[in-house]
Amino acid sequence: MYTRTILEGSGYQFIKNSYSSNSGAPGSERSKRRKRTPEEMERQNQSNRARHVQLLILGNFKEGWHVTLTYAKEKRPKDGEEAKKILAKFHRRMKAKFKKAGFEYKWIAVTEIGGHGAVHHHVILEDIHTETFTTQKAVKECWEYQAYYSSLYEEGSYESLADYIAKKESKEDIPGCKISHSRNLEMPKKKKKRMRSKTWMLDPKIPKGWMLVKDSLYNGVNPFTGLPQQHYLIVETKPPNRRI
């Protein structure tokens, strides 16, 4: 028997198959178990942050923008805490405009401070575009400096974008620069199942109406337990109003 852990939300499932360190995998010799190094723990934490951001994007943004908000050089905030306050003001103004137009304002954001003090914000926003309201127009009215837009469309379902947003350098260690998001986002729901089979298929069977995300399938060994593990991401092939 093994454990299947599923993180799921609107249009996606992240599936992880693993064995208990107490039971072990049937018919296979366990590799030597060892203690994690600080560097390995940080890489794992980074991977977990990136996965969480990826699933938040998949579950909450049908179509959207990765917006980079910059400052004029002479108007840059002095530190991360000041930048956090400026960004919070931007979110309040955006929320009011979205509400007035009849839309819910959802966002994911992180503040980055470059090597030369170039403060800027990375913000993920839903792309709303009607005859009377657009996300880009709202940003222009709420942010007085430059804003640069990239479409959220990405092969691999936002893995690269999520990894970029979640990267540690100049973000997690500076006060005011941690990843944040609006409270109204749909969070991944976690389920665990004890599977009766002794092991899993290396090439998993994908349910009808779903597809395996390119390069997401991993079959390997957990270096800390020495036991086999597998994980992969699947998305609906035609989820309502979602761009794949």
C-alpha positions as CSV (number, residue, x, y, z in Angstrom):
1,M,0.0,0.0,0.0
2,Y,1.0,3.6,-0.6
3,T,-0.3,7.1,0.0
4,R,-1.7,9.3,-2.7
5,T,-1.8,13.0,-1.8
6,I,-3.9,15.3,-4.1
7,L,-3.8,19.1,-4.2
8,E,-6.8,20.2,-6.3
9,G,-8.7,23.3,-7.4
10,S,-10.6,24.6,-10.3
11,G,-9.3,22.8,-13.4
12,Y,-6.2,21.1,-11.9
13,Q,-4.9,18.3,-9.7
14,F,-1.4,17.9,-8.4
15,I,-0.9,14.2,-7.5
16,K,1.9,12.8,-5.4
17,N,2.4,9.1,-4.7
18,S,4.7,8.0,-1.9
19,Y,5.4,5.3,0.7
20,S,5.5,5.7,4.4
21,S,9.1,5.7,5.8
22,N,7.9,3.0,8.3
23,S,6.4,0.6,5.7
24,G,8.8,0.9,2.7
25,A,8.2,0.0,-0.9
26,P,7.5,-3.7,-1.7
27,G,10.0,-5.6,-3.8
28,S,12.7,-2.8,-3.7
29,E,15.7,-2.2,-1.7
30,R,15.6,1.1,0.2
31,S,18.4,3.6,-0.5
32,K,20.3,4.9,2.6
33,R,18.3,7.4,4.5
34,R,20.1,10.6,5.4
35,K,19.5,14.0,7.1
36,R,18.7,17.0,4.9
37,T,21.4,19.7,4.6
38,P,20.4,23.4,5.1
39,E,20.9,23.9,1.3
40,E,18.6,21.0,0.4
41,M,16.0,22.2,2.8
42,E,16.0,25.6,1.3
43,R,15.8,24.2,-2.2
44,Q,12.8,22.1,-1.1
45,N,11.2,25.2,0.5
46,Q,11.7,27.1,-2.7
47,S,10.2,24.3,-4.7
48,N,7.2,24.2,-2.4
49,R,6.7,28.0,-2.7
50,A,6.8,27.8,-6.4
51,R,4.3,24.9,-6.5
52,H,1.9,26.8,-4.3
53,V,2.1,29.9,-6.5
54,Q,1.6,27.8,-9.6
55,L,-1.6,26.2,-8.2
56,L,-2.9,29.6,-7.1
57,I,-2.5,30.9,-10.6
58,L,-4.2,27.8,-12.1
59,G,-7.1,27.9,-9.7
60,N,-7.9,31.6,-9.8
61,F,-6.9,33.3,-13.1
62,K,-8.8,32.3,-16.2
63,E,-6.9,34.8,-18.3
64,G,-4.5,37.3,-16.9
65,W,-1.5,39.5,-16.8
66,H,1.9,39.4,-15.2
67,V,2.3,43.1,-14.5
68,T,5.7,44.7,-13.5
69,L,5.1,48.0,-11.7
70,T,8.2,50.2,-11.7
71,Y,9.1,53.6,-10.2
72,A,10.8,56.7,-11.5
73,K,14.4,56.6,-10.2
74,E,13.9,59.7,-8.0
75,K,10.6,58.3,-6.5
76,R,11.9,54.8,-5.5
77,P,10.9,53.8,-1.9
78,K,13.8,53.7,0.5
79,D,13.2,50.1,1.6
80,G,10.9,47.1,1.4
81,E,8.5,48.3,4.1
82,E,7.9,51.6,2.3
83,A,7.4,49.7,-0.9
84,K,4.9,47.4,0.8
85,K,2.8,50.4,1.9
86,I,2.8,51.9,-1.6
87,L,1.7,48.5,-3.1
88,A,-1.1,48.2,-0.5
89,K,-2.4,51.6,-1.5
90,F,-2.4,50.4,-5.2
91,H,-4.4,47.3,-4.2
92,R,-7.0,49.4,-2.3
93,R,-7.5,51.7,-5.3
94,M,-7.7,48.7,-7.7
95,K,-10.2,46.9,-5.5
96,A,-12.4,50.0,-5.4
97,K,-12.4,50.3,-9.2
98,F,-13.1,46.6,-9.7
99,K,-15.9,46.7,-7.2
100,K,-17.5,49.7,-8.9
101,A,-17.3,47.9,-12.2
102,G,-18.9,44.8,-10.7
103,F,-15.9,42.5,-10.6
104,E,-13.9,40.8,-7.8
105,Y,-10.3,42.0,-7.5
106,K,-7.8,39.1,-7.2
107,W,-4.1,39.3,-7.1
108,I,-0.7,37.7,-6.3
109,A,2.3,40.0,-5.7
110,V,5.9,40.1,-4.7
111,T,8.3,43.1,-4.4
112,E,11.8,42.8,-5.7
113,I,14.8,45.1,-5.0
114,G,17.5,44.9,-7.6
115,G,21.2,45.1,-7.0
116,H,21.2,48.9,-7.5
117,G,18.1,49.6,-5.4
118,A,15.7,49.4,-8.3
119,V,12.5,48.6,-6.5
120,H,9.6,47.1,-8.5
121,H,6.6,44.9,-8.0
122,H,5.5,41.7,-9.8
123,V,1.7,41.5,-9.8
124,I,-0.5,38.8,-11.3
125,L,-4.0,40.1,-12.2
126,E,-7.0,38.8,-14.0
127,D,-7.5,40.2,-17.5
128,I,-10.9,41.9,-17.4
129,H,-11.9,43.5,-20.7
130,T,-15.4,44.8,-21.4
131,E,-16.7,47.8,-23.3
132,T,-16.5,50.0,-20.2
133,F,-13.8,48.5,-18.1
134,T,-10.3,46.9,-18.6
135,T,-7.7,45.8,-16.2
136,Q,-5.0,47.8,-18.1
137,K,-7.0,51.0,-17.8
138,A,-7.5,50.5,-14.1
139,V,-3.8,49.9,-13.6
140,K,-3.0,53.1,-15.5
141,E,-5.3,55.1,-13.3
142,C,-4.0,53.5,-10.0
143,W,-0.3,53.5,-10.8
144,E,1.4,56.7,-11.7
145,Y,4.7,55.2,-13.0
146,Q,5.4,52.6,-15.7
147,A,3.6,49.3,-15.9
148,Y,4.8,46.4,-18.2
149,Y,2.5,43.6,-19.2
150,S,3.1,39.9,-20.1
151,S,0.3,37.5,-20.9
152,L,-0.1,34.7,-18.4
153,Y,-0.2,32.1,-21.2
154,E,2.6,29.7,-20.8
155,E,3.3,26.1,-21.9
156,G,3.7,24.0,-18.8
157,S,0.9,25.8,-16.9
158,Y,2.9,28.7,-15.3
159,E,5.7,26.6,-13.8
160,S,8.4,29.0,-15.0
161,L,6.4,32.1,-13.9
162,A,5.7,30.6,-10.5
163,D,9.4,29.7,-10.0
164,Y,10.3,33.3,-10.9
165,I,7.8,34.8,-8.5
166,A,8.8,32.5,-5.7
167,K,12.6,32.8,-6.1
168,K,14.4,33.7,-2.9
169,E,16.9,36.2,-4.1
170,S,16.1,39.7,-2.9
171,K,12.6,38.8,-1.9
172,E,12.1,36.4,1.1
173,D,15.0,37.9,3.2
174,I,14.0,41.6,3.0
175,P,11.2,42.9,5.2
176,G,8.1,43.9,3.1
177,C,9.2,41.8,0.1
178,K,7.5,38.4,0.7
179,I,5.0,36.9,-1.6
180,S,1.4,38.0,-0.8
181,H,-2.0,37.6,-2.3
182,S,-5.6,38.7,-1.9
183,R,-7.7,36.8,0.7
184,N,-10.4,35.9,-1.9
185,L,-8.2,33.4,-3.8
186,E,-9.3,29.8,-4.0
187,M,-6.7,27.7,-2.1
188,P,-5.7,24.2,-3.1
189,K,-7.7,21.6,-1.3
190,K,-5.7,18.6,0.1
191,K,-6.8,15.0,0.1
192,K,-5.0,11.9,1.1
193,K,-5.9,8.3,0.1
194,R,-4.4,5.0,1.2
195,M,-4.2,3.1,-2.0
196,R,-4.6,-0.7,-2.0
197,S,-2.2,-1.4,-4.8
198,K,1.4,-2.3,-3.9
199,T,2.8,0.3,-6.2
200,W,1.8,2.9,-8.9
201,M,2.1,2.9,-12.7
202,L,5.2,4.8,-13.9
203,D,3.1,6.1,-16.7
204,P,-0.1,7.1,-14.9
205,K,-3.5,6.7,-16.4
206,I,-5.0,10.2,-17.0
207,P,-8.8,10.5,-16.6
208,K,-10.9,11.4,-19.6
209,G,-11.2,15.1,-20.0
210,W,-7.8,15.8,-18.4
211,M,-4.2,16.1,-19.7
212,L,-0.8,15.6,-18.2
213,V,1.1,18.9,-18.1
214,K,4.3,18.6,-20.1
215,D,7.4,17.7,-18.2
216,S,5.5,17.6,-14.8
217,L,5.8,13.8,-14.4
218,Y,8.6,12.8,-12.0
219,N,9.4,9.2,-11.1
220,G,12.4,8.9,-8.7
221,V,13.6,8.4,-5.2
222,N,13.1,10.6,-2.2
223,P,16.7,11.3,-1.2
224,F,15.7,11.7,2.5
225,T,13.6,8.5,3.0
226,G,15.3,6.4,0.3
227,L,11.9,5.4,-1.0
228,P,10.4,5.7,-4.5
229,Q,8.1,8.6,-5.2
230,Q,6.1,10.0,-8.0
231,H,4.3,13.3,-8.7
232,Y,2.7,15.0,-11.6
233,L,0.2,17.8,-12.6
234,I,-2.9,17.3,-14.7
235,V,-5.3,20.0,-16.0
236,E,-8.7,19.8,-17.6
237,T,-8.5,19.9,-21.3
238,K,-11.5,22.2,-21.7
239,P,-12.1,24.0,-18.4
240,P,-14.7,26.8,-18.6
241,N,-13.2,30.1,-19.8
242,R,-9.6,29.0,-19.1
243,R,-6.7,29.4,-21.4
244,I,-4.3,26.4,-21.4
